[in-house]
Each structure stands twice: as C-alpha cells, then as structure tokens.
Amino acid sequence: MTQAQAQTLADTAPVDAALARSRRLQGIGLAVAAVTLFCFLDTLAKLSSRHVPTVEVVWFRYAIHFVLAMVFLNPWRSRSAWRTNRPFAQIGRAALLTLCTGLNFMALRYLQLVETVTIQFLGPLFIAILSVLFLKETVGPKRWAAIAVGFAGILVVTRPGVAEVHWAVLLSLASAATSAGYVIMTRSLAQSESPGSMLLVMAAFPTVALLPWLYAVWVPPPDLATWAMLGGAGFFGAAGHFLLILAHRHVPASVLAPFTYAQIIGMVTLGYLVFGHVPSPWTFAGAAIIIASGLYLLAQERRA
C-alpha cells in the first residue's frame, strides 16, 4: 500500500464511522417507532373488541395490511414478492402469526395492555426452547438458568396463590409461544424466500382463511368510531411491520432487539390514558426480571 492510499484510508475512516453511527441511530429510531405503533395497534384492538368479535378484529387487521402491502409490492414493481420456493412453509408461518394475533387479541379483552406485553417478552425464552427442539441448537446451563429466571418473572407478575390468576394469562402465554414459532419459521425461510413474499403471504393467509369464520360471526360495527378503530388497527400493524423492515436494513437484529423493550413504556402510558389502568409494582418487578433474562439470552445468541 502506497503512502497516498494509506492517507486516503485514514481520511475516509472518520466518515465511514460517522455514517455507521448514523445508520445505527436511524435503525434504532425506526425500531422504537415500530413498537410504538404496535402499542396503538393493541390499544385499538382492545377497544374494538368491545363491539365486535375477536375474529373480526383480526381479519380487519390483516385485510388492511394485505391491501397496503399489495399497493407497495405490486407485481409490476416487485415481481420477486409474488414468487415463493416454499409455499407450504410460508403458509405455516402465516398460520402461526395469525394464531398468535388471535390469542393476543382475546387476552387483551381481559388483561391490561402492560400485562400482555410483559408476557410477550417471554419470546426470547420460548425461541431458545424451540431452537433446541427444532433446530437442534445447544443450550448451555447458563442459558437454561436464564430461561428459568424468565419464567420466574411471570410468577412474579401473576403471583399465583396471592391473587386469583386470570385464565386469559394462558392465552397470552400461548400467544408468546406461537410468536416464537413464527420467529423460528422466519429464520428458516429467510434463507430461500424474499422479504416481500413473506410480507405478502403473512397478510394474505389470514385475510382469506378467516373469511368463513368472519361470515359466521359477523357483527356490523355499530358506529363510525368502531370502523375507524378497526381500520386503524390494520394501518398501525402494516406501518409497524414496514418500519421494522426498514430498521433491519440499517442495523442487525441482535442490536435492535433490546430496544423493542421500549414497547412497555407505550403500553403503560396508553393503558393509563385510555383505560385508566395502573400497573402494580409486582408487574414492573416481573417485567424487569423477564427483560433481564431476555437480554441475557440475546447477548448469548449474539456472541454465538
């Protein structure tokens, strides 16, 4: 390397570092904005579930998402988004997400926003367990200990034996487990499928598959406000996923993951402002335990 080349590299290094920092901050900002939109999604789902069946809320959430995805990923602009090499695996992934959403929306009928999101934070723990079962990954004693601590956090939140545990907690736990399965399927499909095709199938499957149930339980939204809430749920869901995609273009998932825990701030705020819910100290303590165990697992995964 000549002296001139070395000087050029030295001059461009600060610029590259500044650009990397800028992209990192942009990615983190997009991720925080995405989980904030998911807070609004859950709030509107909880409100609209008071007037129409849960299946109807889930259908609107994905139907509007599908329409928006088709506008931006139409066959003329994004041909790869309309091709898939593993259609059945794509459908299985979409089915898991649909089940996850339905279970979460049902739990939201009975639980506080912060309670459901705290249980959803068990995602990294369920992912670690499913990775052992289906991906044959090795989990050492430290990671098993983190998983155990995380589940202990749920006991702190629900306090069985101190107060009656609402049965809807089981729905939220099942939602977290199916969400982990969805993440595992996403990791597998990302090796062969385009992001556009995964986004389209994810929204198209529930839009079509839920039509028979929608017809069976259809209740006309009673007023314009309910229509707006159902439409808003679909918009916030689609916009949130779009921002997450943009965030992952800037920063690796392992860097973004800790910042998604900012969602608990939005859930606490909206829960108080909209529903008058004040979380107990036990909820915050349990959330702290679950988040700490999840962050430890994410750090171990990043090292690996």
N, C-alpha and C positions, 0 to 999 in steps of 0.2 A: 504494500500500500504506500502510495506516494504521500509526501507531506501535504500536498493540496487536498488529496482525498481525505486524509485524516482530519484536516481543518474543516472540510465540508461536513463530515460526520459530527464533529464537535459542535458546529454551528446549528445543525438541524436537530440535535438531541433535545435541547430545551423545548423546541417547537413540538416535537413528537410527544414529549412528556406532557406538555400543556394540552395537546389535542386528546391524549389518552385520558387525562383527568376530566376534560370537558365531556367526553363521551361517557365516562363513568358517572358523572353527576347527572347527565341527561337521562341515562338509563335508570338510575335510582329514582329520579323525579318522575319518570313515566310509570315506574312500578308502584310508587306511592299513590300517584293519581289513579292508577288502575284499581287498587284495592279500596280506594275511597269511593270509586264508582260502584264497586261491589257492595259497599255498605248501603248505598242508596238503593241498589237492587234488592237487597234483603229487606230493607225497610218498606219498600213499595210492595214486595211480595207478602209481607206480614199484614199490611193494611188491606190489600185487595183480597186476601184470603178470608177476610171477614164477610165478604159479599158474594164471592163465587167459589166453586170447588177448587181444591189444590191442583187437580189435573188441568183445569182451565188456565190457572196462573202459569203453570209450567209450559203449556202449549203456547201461550202468548209470548212468553219469554224467549222461546226458541224460534217461533214463526217469524217474529220481527227480526231476530238475529239472522235468520236464513235469508230474508228479503234483503237486508242490508249487505250481507256477505255476497249475494248474487250481483248486486249493483257494482260492488268494488272488484269482484272476482268473476266477471262475466267471461264467457268462452272466447270473446274477441280479444280481450286484454290478457287473460291468464289461462291459457289452454292447459297448462300443467295442473291447475287446480281442479280440472274436471276429469283427470285420469288417476287411477289407483291401481297398484300392483297387488294389494292385499285387501280386497273389498270386505271379506268376512271379518277380518281382524279390525278393520275400520268400523264396521257396524257394531262389533263387540265393544270397542272403545266408546263409541257414541252411546250405546245402551248403558254402560256403566255410568257415564256422566249424567244421562237422563235420570237414572235411578238415584244417583247422588243428589241431584237437584230436587227431585220429588220428595225424598226423605227429609232434606233440609227444610223445604218449604212447609212440610207437615209439622216438623218440630217447631218451626217459627210460630205456628198457631198458638203454642202453649208456653214456650220458653222465651226468656229475654234475648235480645239480639246478642248481648255480650256473652251469654251462656252458650249459645250455639257456636259462635265464632271461637270461643275458648276450646270447645270440644273439637272443632275443625282443626285446631292447631296440633292435634294428635297426628296429623297427616304424616310427618317425617317418621314417626314411630311405626305406624302401620306400613309405610313404604319399606322400612328396614325389615320388618317381619315378612312381607310379601316377597322382598328380594331374596330372602333365604329360601322361601318355599318354591318360587317360580323361576328365579334367575340363578339359583344355586350359589348365591354370594355368601361369603363367610362373614359372620358377625362375631366379634370377639367379646370377651366378658365385660369390657368397659361399655361397649355399645348395648349389650343386654342390660347392664345396670342402668344406662340412660333411659332405655325403654321402660324398665320397671319404675323408675322415678317419674317418668311422664305419666304413666297410668296412676301413680300415687297422687299426682296433681289433680286428676279427675275425682278421686275420692275426697280431696280437699274441697273441690267445688261443690260436689253433690252432698257430701257429709252423710252417707248412709248411716242410719241409726240415730242421728241427731235430729234430722228432719226428714219427712217423707220425700223420697226421691220421685220426681215426676216421671211417669213412664215414657214421656217424649224424649228423655235423655237417651233412651235406647235407639230412637230414630236418628238422633244426631250422631251417636256413635257409629251406627250403620252407614250413615252418610259419609263420615270421615273414612271409614274402611273402603267404601266403594270409590271414593275420591282417590285413595291411594292406588287402587287397582287401575283407575283411569290414568294416573301418572305413570305407572309401570308399563301400561299398553302404549302410552305416548312415547316413552323411551325406546320401546321396541320398534314402533312404526316410523320413528324419526329417521331410522337408518335407510328406509326404502321409499317413504312417501313424502310428497311435497307438503309444506305447511298449509298451502291453500286448500289442498284436497282434504286435509284433516279438519280444517276450519269449516268447510262446506258440509262434509258428512256429519260432523258433530252437531250442526244445526238442522240439517235436513232430516236425519233419522227421527228425532222426537217430533218434528213437525208433521211427518207422515204417520209414524207409528202410533201416535196418541190420538189420531182422528177418530177411531171407533169409540174410545173412552170419552173423548170430548163430546161426541154426538149423544152418548148415553147420559151424561151428567150435565149437559149444557144448561147454564143459568144465565140469561141475558144480564149484562152489567146494569145495575139499577140506575146509574146516573153518569154524567159526563166525567165526574171526578174518578170513578172506578175505571172507566175507559182510559183515562189519562194515566192512572197508576199502572194498569196492565201494559200500556204502550211504553211507559217509562221504564218498566222492568226489563222489557226487551231491548230498549235502546241502551240502558246502562250496562246490561250484560254484554251486548255486542261491542260497545265502546270500550269497556274494561278489558275484554279479551284482545281487542285491537291494540290498545296501549301496551299490554303485556308483550305482544309480539314485537312491537317497536322497541320495548325495553330490552328484550333478549337479543335484539340485533346490536345493541350497544355494549351490553355487559353480560358475562356468563351467568347462568342460573344460580351457581353457588354464591356469587356475590350479591345477587338480588334477593335471595331467599330471606335473609334476616330482616330486610326492610318491609317485607309483606306483613310482618307482625304489627306494623303501624295500623293495620285494619282494626285492631282492638280499640284504638283511640276514636275512630269514626263510629264504631258500634256503640261505645259508651255514650258518646255525645248525642247521636241520633236517638238512642234508646231513651235518654233522659228528656230530650227536647220534644220528641214525638209521642212517646208512650208514658213518660214520667217514671221510668224505671231507674232505680238507684241500686247499682250492684253492691252486694255485701262485701266486706273485707275478705271473706273466705274466697269469693270469686276471683278477686285480684291476686290473692296468695296462690291459688291453684293455677291461675293463668301464668304467673311468674315461674312456677315450677315447670309447667309444660313447655313454656317458651325456652327456658334454660336448657331443658333436656333436648328439645328440638334443635336449638342452635349447636349444641354439642355434637349431635348426630350429623348435622350439616357440615360442621368443621371436619369431622372424621371422614365424611364422604369426599370432601374437597381435597383432603390430604391423599386419600386413596386414588 
